[in-house]
Amino acid sequence: MRTTVRLDDGLLEQAKREAADRRQTLTALIEQGLRLVLAQSQLAPHRKRVVLPRSGSGGVLPGIELYGNAALLDAVEERRR
């Protein structure tokens, strides 16, 4: 299939050099790169959104300092009990 792709001039030149060094076409190099990216995205675990505990009005819980995580970890453990 034929398609048009707009690439940054510098990236295109770098890709052409890489393809020539590998003795392959630019199309083959682009296809290989796309396959790698798509394979990595399929293997990467999908992250779940984490909801942090908040006080009733929003913001940081009382006693939690933003400069360290020890108090935050203690608060999370306390809520799990």
C-alpha positions, 0 to 999 in steps of 0.5 A: 500500500502506498501512503504519504508521511511527513517527516522532519528533514533531519529525521528523514536524512538520518533514516536514509543514512541508517537504511543505507548502512544496513543495506535496506530500503527506507521503506523496510527501515520504517516498517521495521521501526513501526513493528518494533513500536507496535510490538512494545506497546502490546507487551507493555502492561496497561497501568491502572489509575491510582486514586490517592486518599484525600481529605473531605475538601480535597488536597493533602491529608492532615499530617502529610508532608509533600517533602517525604513519603513516609507519612503518606505510606503510613496513612495509606497503610492505616486506611487499609486496616 
